[in-house]
Amino acid sequence: MSGKQSQNPEAVVKEIRRQTRRRFTSEEKIRIVLEGLKGEASIAELCRREGIVSNLYYRWSKDFLEAGKKRLQGDTVREATSSEVISLRQENEQ
């Protein structure tokens, strides 16, 4: 007997689902999250239409918002650093 034949049916089905799971590109994830944020349709309806579970949508939404927050904080830090560099250059020239 091979290893596959000795597995129970639930494990076989789970493995098939894992191997055939759809992979979403980052562009698709962003499109879906933005569509959900628009609020034109319920999240449940959006998830049904896209073939995803609502938990996955909410995880993507959280990741999307956190990435935006980090990016904005990074810009603030970068601006402060840039102004410090300009200030130090001016001091140095004097």
SULNORPE-V39161 format. One line per field, one symbol per residue. ss: DSSP state (a for helix, b for strand, c for the rest). psi: psi as a letter, one per 30 degrees, with the letter a starting at -180 (. if undefined). burial: 1 if it has 24 or more other ideal C-beta (glycine too) atoms within 12 Angstrom, else 0. A space follows every 50 residues. Layout:
# SULNORPE-V39161
ss = ???
psi = ???
burial = ???
This chain:
# SULNORPE-V39161
ss = ccccccccaaaaaaaaaaaccccccaaaaaaaaaaaaaccccaaaaaaaa cccaaaaaaaaaaaaaaaaaaaaaaaaaaaaaaaaaaaaaaaac
psi = kleefflleeeeeeeeeefgkkkkleeeeeeeeeeefegflleeeeeeef hlleeeeeeeeeeeeeeeeeeeeeeeeeeeeeeeeeeeeeeee.
burial = 00000000000000000000000000001001101100000010011001 01000110011001000000000000000000000000000000
